[in-house]
Amino acid sequence: VQLQASGGGLVQAGGSLRLSCRDSRRTSSNNAMGWFRQAPGNEREFVAAIGWRGSNIIYGDSVKGRFTISRDNARNTVYLQMNSLKAEDTAAYYCAVALRPVAGAAISDWRYWGQGTQVTVSS
């Protein structure tokens, strides 16, 4: 699996960013996709997951109501729309693919990982 994440950058608090992650090897077909993040010195944190059919969507508590995950199976791509960004959202964001149609927040659910894309929110 080759997962290519993009869309990170520097944004002011209250702003928005949209992350994308394309699965060039189509391993995400019939499998869940998701996003995690990791700030320096912190453990990797679950952000959001979406099932193969675009349902079974779950979010981490810290991003509920602000972030939206979606996917385009024709493009083998998962998106993360991030609104109302806060300084504490600053982290490297990683996309991931599970080996089942629905997956949860546990890191053990996820098999393949992309490279991180950095999101920095200035306060």
ABEGO torsion letter per residue (X at the ends): XBBBBBGBEBBBBGBBBBBBBBBAAGAABGBBBBBBBBBBGBBBBBABBBBAAGBGBBBBAAABGABBBBBBAAAGBBBBBBBGBBAAABBBBBBBBBABABBBABAAABABBBBBBBBBBBX
